[in-house]
Amino acid sequence: MPTIDKNDNNYIYYWVGKQIKKYRKLKGWSQSKLATECNFTDTFISNLENNAFQTISLNSLYHIAQTLEIPVMKLFEGLEEEVNNH
């Protein structure tokens, strides 16, 4: 996996994807299960989690968080500390 530059504007997509994957796994769900529960495609969830940078709407992030039964802010938790500690 290529090194991710924390100063890159796309780092936020990497971080959020990592958080989605973490909370999905805590529920014991596959990517396919999360996709089905959110009514998204498997590819969409895979791209979010696997560093395939893309834009994502706030509505979609909120929907994913609701489906995972977490506050949407959990998807951003620790981001500032991570970026500022390089």
C-alpha positions in Angstrom: 0.0 0.0 0.0 1.4 3.4 -0.9 2.2 5.8 1.9 -0.6 8.2 2.7 0.4 11.8 3.1 -1.4 13.3 6.1 -1.1 16.8 4.5 -2.9 15.7 1.4 -6.5 17.0 1.2 -7.6 13.4 0.4 -6.3 12.1 3.7 -9.8 12.6 5.2 -11.2 10.0 2.8 -8.6 7.5 4.0 -9.4 8.3 7.6 -13.2 8.1 7.3 -12.8 4.8 5.3 -10.7 3.4 8.0 -13.3 4.4 10.6 -16.2 2.9 8.6 -14.2 -0.4 8.3 -13.5 -0.4 12.1 -17.1 0.1 13.1 -18.4 -2.3 10.5 -16.1 -5.0 11.8 -17.2 -4.3 15.4 -20.7 -5.2 14.3 -19.4 -8.4 12.7 -20.6 -7.3 9.2 -19.0 -7.9 5.8 -18.7 -5.1 3.3 -21.6 -6.7 1.5 -23.8 -6.7 4.6 -23.1 -3.0 5.2 -23.8 -2.2 1.5 -27.1 -4.1 1.7 -28.2 -2.4 4.9 -27.4 1.0 3.5 -28.8 0.3 0.0 -25.4 1.0 -1.5 -23.3 -1.1 -3.8 -20.6 -3.4 -2.6 -18.1 -1.5 -4.7 -19.1 1.8 -3.1 -18.4 0.5 0.4 -15.2 -1.2 -0.8 -13.9 2.0 -2.4 -14.7 3.9 0.8 -12.8 1.5 3.0 -9.9 0.7 0.7 -8.5 4.1 -0.1 -10.0 4.6 -3.5 -10.4 8.3 -3.0 -13.7 9.7 -4.0 -16.2 12.3 -2.9 -19.0 11.3 -0.6 -22.0 13.3 0.4 -22.6 14.2 4.0 -26.0 12.5 3.6 -24.3 9.2 2.7 -21.9 9.5 5.6 -24.8 10.2 8.0 -26.7 7.2 6.6 -23.7 4.9 7.1 -23.3 6.1 10.6 -27.0 5.6 11.4 -26.8 2.1 9.9 -23.7 1.3 12.0 -25.6 2.8 15.0 -22.8 5.3 15.8 -22.8 9.1 16.0 -21.5 10.5 12.6 -18.7 12.3 14.5 -17.2 8.9 15.3 -16.2 8.7 11.7 -13.9 11.7 12.2 -12.8 11.0 15.7 -9.0 11.2 16.1 -8.5 12.8 12.7 -7.1 16.1 13.9 -4.7 14.5 16.4 -3.5 12.1 13.6 -2.9 14.9 11.1 -1.2 17.2 13.7 1.1 14.5 15.0 3.4 14.0 12.1 
